[in-house]
Amino acid sequence: MADTLINLAVVGPYTNLYTYRVKPADCLNLTPGCRFLVPFGQSVTVGFYIEEQTEPVEYRLKYVKQRIDTFSPFPENLFRLCKWISEYYYSGLGETLAAALPGTGRKKPKLDIYPINQEYLKSIASDRPEYAQAAHLLRFGAIKEENIAKDADALGIIESWMKDGIVGSRYRVKSVRQKVLGYRLKETPIPTAEDKEGALINCLRPDNIYSRDELLEKLGFTDYRIQKLFKSDIFEKVFDESGVTDISSYPIRYDLPGLTLLEGQKQALDALISPIEQNEFVPFLLFGVTGSGKTLVYCHAAKKAVEAGKSVLVMVPEIALSGLLLSSFAAFFGDKVAVMHSGLTSSQRLAIRQKILSGDIKVVIGPRSAIFAPLKNPGLIIVDEEHDSSYKQDDPAPRYNGRDAAVMLGKMASCPVILGSASPSVESFYNAESRRYRMITLDQRPKSGYRMPHIVTLDMKTEKIHGECSFLSYKLKQETDKHIAEGGQIIYYLNRRGFSPRIKCRHCGEVPTCDDCGITYTYHRAENVIKCHFCDHVEEVPQRCPRCNGKEFIYIGVGTQRVEENLARLFKDVKAERIDSDKAASKSGKLILGDFAEEKFNLLLGTQMVTKGLDFPNVTLVGVLAADIGLDMPDFRAAEKTYARLLQVAGRAGRGDRDGLVMIQTYYNDHPVIEHIASGEYRGFYDRVIIERRALFYPPFSRLISVILQSEDEKRLETEAIAFRFKMEEHLSGLDNFVLLGPAKAPLYKLRGQFRRRFLIKCTGVKKVVARFRQWEREKPGFGLPAKIRAIFDVDPMNMM
């Protein structure tokens, strides 16, 4: 049979497909998504099979090196979704498929050398002493190429054996590797105690798991005996699967399944049941005030889908919140629910993938990367806190929005999608108003007497305490003392981590800034370092000013570390914990929310993590320490993002049988965002914002595409950006409803050593614009830009910096 020509999407930022030759044996059961190892330039990389090349080509083609998958690791819906993400968000298809499949990295695969004819190697080792060392290396089977390369003589001999077919080679591909906890006896005949081996085995209890160290050090086994018993089916390995279900330390809500749904929740569930049963794509906006019982509706809807033999995807904005939602779903589904996120190792994620594909897992919970869970038969997709900008991937590509991808997946899989929020994004609320989405409203908290919290604004121009504690007002301090005395719990919200946002020389006013980003360093007292929060560069705290050699520094502004340091002396009976991205990254950070739920401490101080999805019935007071942070950002969504954060954190109070109080400290009492938060009415805020968006042709009335050119050479960048503008106008000419802005300096003009110029495209047809860019790139690789200038495309950007 003749060779077959196939088109592959190669891992990397390549928007084109590449054609290779394949031997007939490698074409069996070949379906889209199957991986091959292929030569690419001077290296070897991974390529995904997309389609057969039916037309002959005039140029010489390379052969693939090795087929990795017998069957495609992508269910049909997931493969189609990856293609859509690649096309819509202007990323390489190989890049997107690699993001969806853990372990498909960008590093060059390495070779393993393995014996084919072991008998020949044994005989030649005894007949030809000069070959003995080379044969000895392969005595136990496969060996890494890099280990053979250390012995030049053996390498030459083994290479000759490879040509003769005595030895083979294969590329090492990432596979599931689980940690071995130990060994236990299988249900097979056990040898008698007539020999030493039998005597050792008779000492073991059938139900016990014995670690390798225990077998070696306490029971007298050897590695040889352990491996012999394993190969003889007397021992079996026991693997650690703790990373598969990833049950959080947050206590499971066993009470949830027994709770009676209220009328509003019943009506919401009734609206969802028919699309679930009928396999109908319907996008719902579940607009429910904080504490209105959206999670209970999610769980019951998911139960209907699972009972119908389908699987469920539940998305959350942050990894830290996946455990919180898991505590609710685990009460309904037990070990049929798992968390999937990028914080797990590749092996753990692959293990979860296998359990999903096998049907052992019915409900998958996770942040935006969970959109790539290989659900075979999705029956329901839930996006909690759908307004959150964390659903948007900024870097690296593919720069997709998990919420919008979830809606598209629902459309492809013919299943309903629930977008839930107490402060919906302007775009989603507009879609509901325009009847593209179906609106479901929950406007009351579930139990009688559970009222919305009382919200008070505090003018910090007159209310603040002077001195080191100027971050706190007298009234908030008094209320904190009162609520602690009454046994309530308190949440303090400050959207700024670290100790101080900048340090300044007391003598000359010099402020240390990051050379790569031009941004002031943040002081972290806990580690005694200054850190750039954009590129994560860290330096020791300067002992002397680099400008005037002065020794004294002042610490300007306040972050969560500074507040934490002062809490113990401000409040007599406070037991406080801080949670932010610095703390959550540590092992202890994962336990903080669980400890707060169990009331092991009474004050939780944090950044955005305390605004989302937390349900603590004993929280009676929420203090917003600096409501104005973010309001003056050069971002058309600044007001929307600030409003959502404030509304969400306010909703953490009063979720039990005691009234809640929210105190918002601000310097802008008359700002529209602050006024609407105080009134607690989303509709008034939305009506105001939508008028501005329509007038300025911003989403939802347009779609945005951000194009950033970046380079280390500032002058060359400026020249090329102007020329790029003219070329862009030429290639995009004739499009309707199209506005091109720029090149302007990006608000973060220098980032990670790169100067940045931004273009902003406003349009109503993203696909048409992207198609023009693809055509331009095919005609001029890299758009004709110099090698030192890079173009970054971001469709529907959320980060305008």
C-alpha positions in Angstrom: 0.0 0.0 0.0 1.1 3.5 -0.7 2.0 6.0 2.0 -0.7 8.4 3.2 -0.3 12.1 3.4 -1.8 13.7 6.5 -2.1 17.3 7.8 -1.0 17.9 11.4 -1.3 20.8 13.8 2.1 21.2 15.4 2.4 22.3 19.0 3.4 26.0 19.1 2.1 29.3 17.8 1.7 28.1 14.2 -1.6 28.9 12.5 -0.9 26.7 9.5 -1.2 22.9 9.2 1.9 20.8 8.1 1.8 17.8 5.8 3.7 14.6 6.5 4.0 11.1 5.1 2.7 8.2 7.1 3.3 4.4 6.6 0.1 2.4 6.1 0.5 0.7 9.5 0.3 4.0 11.3 -3.1 4.9 9.6 -5.3 2.3 11.4 -8.1 3.9 13.4 -6.7 7.3 12.7 -9.2 9.9 14.0 -8.8 13.7 14.6 -6.6 14.5 17.6 -4.3 11.5 17.5 -0.7 12.5 18.3 2.5 11.9 16.3 6.1 12.7 17.0 7.4 14.6 14.0 10.6 16.2 12.8 10.1 19.9 12.8 13.0 22.1 11.8 16.1 20.8 13.7 14.1 19.2 16.5 11.3 16.7 17.2 7.9 17.8 18.4 4.3 16.7 18.8 1.7 17.1 16.0 -2.0 16.4 16.2 -3.7 14.7 13.3 -6.4 16.9 11.7 -7.2 15.5 8.3 -5.9 13.5 5.4 -4.2 15.5 2.6 -6.1 14.4 -0.5 -4.3 16.7 -3.0 -0.8 15.9 -4.1 2.0 18.2 -3.1 5.0 19.3 -5.2 7.6 19.5 -2.4 9.4 16.7 -0.6 7.7 15.5 2.6 9.2 14.1 5.8 7.9 11.0 7.5 6.4 11.1 10.9 8.7 9.5 13.5 6.3 7.7 15.8 2.6 7.5 16.4 1.7 8.1 20.1 -2.1 7.4 20.4 -3.9 4.3 19.2 -7.2 6.3 19.5 -7.8 10.0 19.8 -7.6 11.3 23.4 -10.3 13.9 22.5 -14.0 13.2 22.5 -15.7 14.7 19.4 -17.2 17.7 21.3 -13.9 18.6 22.9 -12.0 18.4 19.6 -14.6 20.7 17.9 -14.3 23.1 20.9 -10.5 23.3 20.5 -10.9 24.1 16.8 -13.4 26.8 17.6 -11.1 28.3 20.3 -8.2 28.3 17.8 -10.2 30.0 15.1 -12.1 32.5 17.2 -9.2 33.6 19.5 -6.6 33.5 16.8 -4.2 30.9 18.2 -2.5 27.9 16.8 -4.6 24.7 16.7 -1.7 22.7 18.0 -1.2 25.2 20.8 -4.9 24.8 21.8 -4.9 21.0 21.6 -1.7 20.9 23.7 -3.4 23.1 26.4 -6.3 20.7 26.5 -4.1 17.6 27.0 -1.8 17.6 30.0 1.7 16.3 29.3 1.8 17.4 25.7 4.6 19.9 26.3 6.8 21.9 24.1 10.1 20.3 25.1 11.9 18.0 22.7 10.9 14.4 23.4 13.8 12.1 24.5 14.6 8.6 23.2 14.5 5.3 25.0 16.7 2.5 23.7 15.2 -1.0 24.2 16.3 -4.6 23.3 14.4 -6.5 20.5 16.5 -9.6 20.5 17.5 -10.2 24.1 18.8 -13.7 23.4 21.3 -12.4 20.9 22.6 -9.8 23.3 23.1 -12.5 26.0 25.1 -14.8 23.6 27.2 -12.0 22.1 28.0 -10.7 25.6 29.6 -14.1 26.4 31.2 -14.6 23.0 32.6 -11.1 22.4 34.0 -9.5 25.6 34.2 -6.1 23.8 30.4 -6.1 23.4 29.8 -7.1 27.0 29.4 -3.6 28.4 27.0 -2.5 25.7 24.8 -5.6 26.3 25.0 -5.1 30.0 23.4 -1.6 29.7 20.3 -3.2 28.2 20.0 -6.2 30.5 16.9 -4.9 32.3 15.1 -3.6 29.2 14.8 0.0 28.0 17.4 2.6 28.9 17.5 6.4 28.4 19.5 7.6 25.5 21.3 10.2 27.6 22.6 7.4 29.8 24.0 5.5 26.9 25.6 8.7 25.5 27.9 8.8 28.6 29.8 5.7 27.2 31.1 6.5 23.8 32.2 2.9 23.0 28.9 1.4 24.0 27.1 4.1 22.1 28.8 3.1 18.8 28.0 -0.6 19.3 24.4 0.1 20.2 23.9 2.3 17.1 25.1 -0.6 14.9 22.7 -2.9 16.6 19.9 -0.5 15.9 20.7 -0.6 12.2 20.6 -4.4 12.3 17.2 -4.5 14.1 18.7 -6.1 17.3 17.9 -2.9 19.3 15.0 -0.4 18.8 14.3 3.1 19.8 11.1 5.0 20.8 10.4 8.5 22.0 9.5 9.0 25.6 5.9 10.3 25.9 4.2 11.6 29.0 2.0 9.0 30.5 0.1 8.5 33.7 2.5 7.9 36.6 1.0 7.6 40.1 2.9 7.5 43.3 3.2 4.0 44.7 2.0 3.9 48.3 3.2 0.4 48.9 2.3 -3.3 48.3 -0.3 -5.8 49.5 -1.0 -9.5 49.0 -3.3 -10.5 46.1 -5.9 -13.2 46.4 -3.5 -15.9 45.0 -2.0 -19.0 46.6 0.6 -18.1 49.1 3.8 -20.2 49.2 4.3 -22.4 52.3 6.9 -21.5 55.0 9.3 -24.1 53.7 11.7 -21.4 52.4 12.7 -17.9 53.5 10.4 -16.3 50.9 7.4 -18.2 52.2 8.2 -17.4 55.8 8.4 -13.7 54.9 5.1 -13.8 53.1 3.4 -15.6 56.0 4.2 -12.7 58.2 2.0 -10.3 56.1 -1.6 -9.6 56.7 -3.7 -9.7 53.5 -5.5 -6.4 54.1 -2.5 -4.3 55.1 -0.6 -2.0 52.8 3.2 -2.2 53.3 5.5 0.6 52.1 8.7 -0.3 50.4 10.8 1.0 53.3 8.8 -1.1 55.8 9.3 -4.3 53.7 13.0 -3.6 53.4 13.9 -2.3 56.9 11.5 -4.0 59.2 10.4 -7.3 57.5 13.7 -8.4 55.9 12.7 -8.2 52.2 15.1 -7.2 49.4 14.3 -5.2 46.3 14.8 -8.4 44.3 12.2 -10.3 46.3 9.7 -7.5 46.1 10.0 -7.3 42.3 9.8 -11.1 42.0 6.7 -11.3 44.1 5.1 -8.5 42.1 5.9 -10.1 38.8 4.6 -13.4 40.2 1.2 -11.8 40.9 1.6 -12.4 44.7 2.1 -8.7 45.4 0.1 -5.9 43.9 1.0 -2.2 43.9 -1.3 0.3 45.7 -1.3 3.7 44.2 -1.9 7.1 45.7 -5.1 8.5 44.2 -5.4 11.5 46.5 -4.8 13.9 43.7 -7.7 12.4 41.7 -10.7 13.3 43.8 -8.9 16.2 45.6 -11.5 16.4 48.4 -10.9 19.7 50.1 -10.3 20.4 53.7 -13.5 22.5 53.6 -16.2 20.4 55.3 -18.6 18.6 53.1 -22.2 20.0 53.2 -24.0 16.8 54.1 -27.1 18.8 55.0 -27.6 20.2 51.5 -29.5 17.2 49.9 -32.0 17.2 52.7 -32.9 21.0 52.4 -36.3 21.8 51.0 -36.2 24.0 47.9 -38.1 27.3 48.2 -40.6 28.4 45.6 -38.1 30.5 43.7 -35.6 27.7 43.7 -38.2 25.2 42.5 -39.2 27.5 39.6 -35.5 27.9 38.7 -35.1 24.1 38.7 -38.3 23.5 36.7 -37.0 25.8 34.0 -33.8 23.8 33.8 -35.2 20.3 33.8 -36.8 20.2 30.3 -33.6 21.3 28.4 -31.6 18.7 30.4 -34.0 15.9 29.5 -34.5 17.0 25.9 -30.8 17.6 25.1 -31.5 21.1 24.2 -29.0 24.0 24.1 -30.4 26.9 26.2 -28.1 29.4 27.8 -29.6 30.6 31.2 -28.5 33.6 33.2 -29.2 32.7 36.9 -29.4 36.2 38.4 -29.6 35.6 42.1 -28.7 37.9 45.0 -25.8 36.8 47.2 -26.9 34.0 49.5 -30.0 33.2 47.5 -29.2 29.5 47.2 -27.8 29.3 43.6 -25.5 26.4 44.7 -28.5 24.3 45.8 -30.1 24.9 42.4 -26.8 23.9 40.7 -26.7 20.6 42.7 -30.2 19.6 42.0 -29.9 20.4 38.3 -26.7 18.4 38.1 -28.5 15.5 39.9 -31.1 15.5 37.1 -28.4 15.4 34.5 -26.4 12.5 36.2 -29.6 10.5 36.7 -30.2 10.8 32.9 -26.8 9.2 32.3 -25.0 12.4 31.5 -22.0 14.3 32.9 -21.7 17.8 34.3 -19.1 20.5 34.1 -19.0 23.1 36.9 -16.7 26.1 36.4 -15.4 28.5 39.1 -13.2 31.6 38.7 -10.4 30.5 41.1 -8.7 27.3 42.1 -9.1 28.1 45.7 -12.9 28.1 45.2 -13.1 24.7 43.6 -12.8 23.0 47.0 -15.7 25.2 48.4 -18.1 24.2 45.6 -16.8 20.6 45.9 -18.0 20.5 49.5 -21.5 21.0 48.2 -21.4 18.7 45.2 -19.6 15.9 47.2 -22.7 15.7 49.4 -24.8 14.8 46.3 -22.4 12.7 44.3 -19.7 11.4 46.7 -16.6 10.1 44.8 -18.3 10.7 41.5 -17.1 14.3 41.6 -13.5 15.5 41.0 -11.6 18.8 40.8 -9.5 19.4 37.7 -7.2 22.4 37.6 -3.7 23.5 36.5 -2.4 23.3 40.0 -2.3 19.5 39.8 0.7 17.8 38.3 0.4 16.5 34.7 0.2 12.9 35.9 -2.6 13.8 38.3 -4.6 15.6 35.6 -4.0 12.7 33.2 -5.3 10.3 35.9 -8.4 12.4 36.4 -8.8 12.5 32.6 -8.9 8.7 32.5 -11.5 8.5 35.2 -13.7 11.0 33.3 -13.3 9.0 30.1 -14.1 5.7 31.9 -17.3 7.2 33.4 -16.1 6.9 37.0 -16.3 10.7 37.4 -19.7 12.3 36.6 -19.2 15.9 37.8 -16.0 17.9 37.1 -15.3 21.1 39.0 -12.5 23.5 38.2 -11.4 27.0 36.9 -11.2 28.0 33.2 -8.8 25.1 32.3 -11.6 22.6 33.3 -13.3 23.5 30.0 -10.9 20.9 28.5 -12.2 18.1 30.6 -13.0 15.2 28.2 -16.7 14.8 29.0 -18.2 12.3 26.6 -21.8 13.1 27.1 -22.2 16.6 28.7 -25.7 17.1 30.0 -25.2 20.4 31.9 -22.6 23.1 32.1 -22.5 25.6 35.0 -20.4 28.7 35.2 -20.5 30.1 38.7 -19.6 33.9 39.2 -19.8 34.2 35.4 -18.9 37.9 35.6 -15.4 37.2 36.9 -12.5 38.3 34.7 -10.4 35.3 35.9 -12.2 33.2 33.3 -10.1 35.0 30.7 -6.7 33.6 29.9 -4.2 36.4 29.4 -0.9 34.6 28.7 0.2 32.3 27.1 -2.0 31.5 24.2 -4.7 30.4 23.6 -6.2 33.5 25.2 -9.7 32.1 25.5 -12.6 33.1 27.8 -13.7 30.0 29.8 -17.2 31.4 30.2 -17.8 32.0 26.5 -16.1 28.7 25.6 -18.6 27.0 28.0 -21.5 28.5 26.1 -20.0 27.3 22.8 -19.4 23.8 24.2 -23.1 23.7 25.4 -24.2 24.6 21.8 -22.0 21.9 20.3 -23.1 19.3 22.9 -26.8 20.3 22.8 -27.1 20.8 26.5 -28.1 23.8 28.7 -25.6 26.2 30.2 -26.2 28.1 33.5 -24.3 31.4 34.0 -24.7 32.3 37.6 -24.0 35.6 39.3 -25.3 38.2 41.7 -23.5 40.9 39.7 -23.7 39.7 36.1 -21.3 41.0 33.4 -22.8 43.8 31.4 -22.6 41.6 28.3 -24.5 38.6 29.9 -27.2 40.8 31.3 -27.6 42.5 27.9 -27.9 39.1 26.3 -30.6 38.2 28.8 -32.4 41.5 28.1 -32.1 40.8 24.4 -33.5 37.3 25.0 -30.4 35.6 23.6 -30.2 34.1 27.1 -33.1 33.0 29.3 -33.2 34.9 32.6 -33.9 33.2 35.9 -34.1 35.4 39.0 -33.6 34.6 42.6 -34.2 37.8 44.5 -34.5 36.5 48.1 -32.3 34.7 50.6 -33.7 31.3 51.3 -34.7 31.3 55.0 -37.2 33.6 56.7 -35.4 36.3 58.5 -32.3 36.0 56.3 -32.2 39.5 55.0 -29.8 41.3 52.8 -27.0 43.0 54.8 -27.2 46.7 55.7 -24.6 48.7 53.8 -23.0 51.8 55.2 -20.4 54.0 53.5 -17.7 55.7 55.5 -16.0 58.9 54.2 -12.3 58.4 55.0 -11.6 62.1 54.6 -13.1 62.5 58.0 -13.5 59.1 59.6 -10.0 57.6 59.5 -7.8 56.9 62.5 -4.6 58.9 62.3 -1.1 57.4 62.6 0.0 53.9 61.6 -3.6 52.7 61.5 -4.9 55.2 59.0 -6.3 52.4 56.9 -9.1 52.0 59.5 -12.0 54.2 60.5 -13.3 54.8 64.0 -16.7 53.4 63.2 -15.4 50.2 61.6 -13.1 49.7 64.6 -16.1 50.1 67.0 -18.3 47.7 65.0 -15.4 45.1 64.8 -15.0 45.2 68.6 -18.8 44.8 69.0 -19.1 41.8 66.6 -16.1 40.0 68.1 -17.7 40.4 71.6 -21.0 39.0 70.3 -19.3 36.0 68.9 -19.6 36.9 65.2 -17.0 36.5 62.5 -15.6 39.3 60.4 -14.2 39.6 56.9 -11.9 42.5 56.0 -11.4 43.0 52.2 -8.4 44.9 50.8 -7.4 44.4 47.2 -3.7 44.9 47.7 -1.3 42.3 48.9 2.1 42.9 50.5 3.0 45.3 53.3 3.3 48.6 51.4 2.8 49.3 47.7 6.0 51.3 47.6 9.0 52.5 49.7 10.6 55.9 49.5 13.9 57.4 50.6 13.1 59.8 53.4 15.9 62.2 52.3 15.7 62.5 48.5 12.3 60.9 47.7 13.8 58.1 45.5 11.3 55.2 44.9 12.7 51.8 43.8 11.2 50.6 40.6 11.4 47.4 38.5 13.9 47.9 35.7 11.9 45.5 33.5 8.5 47.0 34.1 9.0 50.6 35.2 6.6 49.8 38.1 7.2 50.6 41.8 8.2 47.6 43.9 5.9 46.4 46.6 7.4 45.8 50.0 6.8 42.4 51.6 7.8 42.5 55.2 7.1 38.8 55.9 9.9 37.8 53.4 11.8 41.2 53.9 11.9 41.7 50.1 10.7 44.1 47.5 8.7 42.5 44.7 7.3 43.5 41.3 3.7 42.2 41.1 3.8 42.1 37.3 7.0 40.1 36.4 7.5 38.7 40.0 11.1 39.9 40.1 12.3 39.9 43.7 15.1 41.9 45.3 16.4 42.3 48.9 15.3 45.4 50.7 17.9 48.2 50.0 20.0 49.1 53.0 20.9 52.5 51.4 19.3 54.7 48.8 21.0 54.2 45.4 20.6 57.9 44.6 21.7 59.7 47.8 23.1 56.9 49.9 20.6 57.6 52.7 19.7 55.0 55.2 16.1 55.9 56.1 13.0 54.8 54.1 9.3 55.4 54.6 6.7 52.9 53.7 3.8 54.4 51.8 0.3 52.9 51.5 -1.0 49.7 53.0 -1.4 46.1 51.9 -2.8 43.0 53.6 0.5 42.2 55.4 0.5 45.6 57.1 -3.1 45.3 58.2 -2.5 41.8 59.5 0.5 43.1 61.6 -1.7 45.7 63.3 -4.8 43.7 64.0 -3.6 42.1 67.3 -3.0 45.5 68.9 -6.1 47.0 67.5 -8.5 44.4 68.8 -8.2 42.6 72.1 -9.8 39.2 71.4 -9.1 38.9 67.7 -7.9 35.7 66.1 -7.0 36.7 62.5 -5.8 34.9 59.4 -4.8 36.4 56.1 -5.5 34.9 52.7 -4.2 36.3 49.4 -2.3 34.8 46.5 0.9 34.8 48.5 -0.6 32.8 51.3 -2.9 30.6 49.1 0.2 29.4 47.2 1.5 27.7 50.4 0.2 24.4 51.7 -1.2 26.1 54.8 -3.1 28.6 52.6 -5.3 25.7 51.4 -6.5 25.1 54.9 -7.5 28.6 55.9 -11.0 28.7 54.4 -11.8 25.3 56.0 -10.5 26.6 59.4 -12.6 29.7 59.1 -15.7 27.6 58.3 -15.1 25.7 61.5 -14.7 29.0 63.4 -11.2 28.4 64.5 -10.6 32.1 64.1 -12.9 35.1 63.9 -11.4 37.5 61.4 -10.5 36.7 57.8 -8.4 39.3 56.0 -8.0 38.9 52.2 -7.9 40.2 48.7 -10.3 39.2 45.9 -10.4 35.6 47.3 -12.8 36.7 50.0 -15.3 38.2 47.6 -16.2 35.0 45.7 -18.5 32.1 46.5 -17.8 31.9 50.3 -20.7 30.8 52.5 -20.0 31.3 56.2 -23.3 31.7 58.2 -21.6 33.3 61.2 -20.1 36.2 59.3 -22.0 39.2 60.6 -19.6 42.1 59.6 -17.7 42.8 56.3 -15.3 45.7 56.2 -14.1 47.1 52.9 -10.9 48.9 53.8 -10.3 50.7 50.5 -13.2 50.6 48.1 -11.6 53.0 45.6 -8.8 50.7 44.5 -9.3 50.1 40.8 -11.8 52.8 40.1 -9.3 55.1 38.4 -7.7 52.4 36.2 -7.5 53.2 32.4 -10.1 50.5 31.6 -13.6 50.9 30.3 -14.7 48.1 32.6 -13.1 49.6 35.8 -16.5 50.6 37.2 -18.1 47.2 36.4 -15.2 45.3 38.0 -15.1 47.4 41.1 -18.9 47.2 41.5 -18.9 43.4 41.2 -16.1 43.0 43.7 -17.8 45.2 46.2 -21.3 43.6 45.7 -19.8 40.2 46.0 -17.9 40.8 49.2 -20.9 42.6 50.7 -22.9 39.5 50.1 -20.7 37.5 52.5 -22.4 39.1 55.5 -25.7 38.0 57.0 -26.0 34.5 55.5 -27.1 33.0 58.8 -29.8 33.8 61.3 -28.2 37.1 62.4 -28.3 40.4 60.6 -25.3 41.4 58.5 -23.5 44.7 58.3 -21.2 45.9 55.5 -19.0 49.0 56.1 -17.4 50.4 53.0 -14.5 52.9 53.5 -14.0 55.3 50.6 -12.7 58.7 49.6 -15.3 59.0 46.9 -18.7 58.9 48.6 -20.4 60.5 45.6 -18.9 58.1 43.0 -21.7 56.4 41.0 -20.3 52.9 41.8 -20.3 53.7 45.6 -23.8 55.1 45.4 -25.2 52.1 43.6 -23.5 49.7 46.0 -25.1 51.5 48.9 -28.5 51.2 47.4 -27.8 47.5 46.6 -29.6 47.6 43.2 -27.8 46.1 40.2 -30.4 47.3 37.7 -29.7 51.0 38.3 -26.0 50.4 37.9 -26.5 48.5 34.7 -28.8 51.1 33.2 -26.2 53.8 33.7 -23.3 51.7 32.3 -25.2 50.5 29.2 -25.8 54.1 28.1 -22.1 54.8 28.2 -21.2 51.6 26.4 -23.7 52.3 23.5 -22.4 55.9 23.1 -18.7 54.8 22.9 -19.3 51.6 20.8 -17.9 49.3 23.5 -19.1 45.8 24.3 -21.9 44.5 24.2 -22.4 46.7 21.2 -19.1 45.7 19.7 -16.4 43.2 20.1 -12.8 44.2 20.8 -9.5 42.8 19.5 -6.3 44.0 21.2 -3.1 43.9 19.1 0.1 44.6 21.0 3.5 45.0 19.3 6.3 44.6 21.8 10.1 44.9 21.5 13.2 45.6 23.6 14.1 48.3 21.0 11.8 51.3 21.8 12.7 53.5 18.8 12.4 50.6 16.3 9.0 49.7 17.9 7.6 53.2 17.4 8.6 53.3 13.8 7.3 49.8 13.0 4.1 50.4 14.9 3.2 53.4 12.6 4.0 51.3 9.5 1.9 48.4 10.9 -1.0 50.8 11.3 -1.0 51.6 7.6 -0.7 47.9 6.6 -3.5 47.0 9.0 -5.8 49.6 7.5 -5.0 48.2 4.0 -5.8 44.5 5.0 -8.9 45.4 6.9 -10.4 47.8 4.5 -14.0 47.3 3.5 -15.2 45.8 6.8 -18.5 47.2 8.2 -18.8 48.6 11.7 -15.1 48.8 12.2 -13.0 51.2 14.3 -9.2 51.1 14.6 -7.4 52.9 17.4 -3.7 53.2 18.0 -0.8 52.7 18.1 -0.8 54.2 21.6 1.5 53.4 24.4 0.0 50.6 26.5 -0.9 51.7 30.1 1.8 49.3 31.2 4.2 50.7 28.6 7.2 48.5 29.7 6.5 45.0 30.9 9.1 42.3 31.5 11.7 44.3 29.6 9.5 44.8 26.5 8.1 48.1 25.4 4.5 47.9 24.2 2.4 49.7 21.7 -1.3 48.8 21.5 -3.9 48.8 18.7 -7.6 48.4 19.7 -10.1 47.2 17.1 -13.8 47.7 17.7 -15.9 45.6 15.4 -19.1 43.5 15.1 -17.6 40.6 13.2 -14.6 39.1 15.0 -14.4 36.1 12.6 -14.1 38.4 9.5 -11.3 40.4 11.1 -9.5 37.3 12.2 -9.8 35.8 8.7 -8.2 38.9 7.3 -5.3 38.6 9.7 -4.8 34.9 8.9 -4.7 35.7 5.2 -2.2 38.5 5.8 0.0 36.1 7.9 -0.1 33.5 5.1 1.0 36.1 2.6 3.7 37.6 4.9 4.9 35.3 7.7 5.0 37.2 11.0 3.1 40.1 9.2 6.5 41.2 7.7 7.6 42.5 11.1 11.3 42.3 12.1 12.3 39.3 14.1 12.7 41.4 17.3 9.2 42.7 17.2 6.4 40.4 18.3 2.6 40.8 17.7 0.2 39.6 20.4 -3.5 39.2 19.6 -6.1 39.1 22.3 -9.8 38.7 21.2 -12.3 40.0 23.7 -9.6 41.2 26.1 -10.4 41.7 29.8 -7.1 43.1 30.8 -6.7 46.6 29.2 -3.3 47.3 30.8 
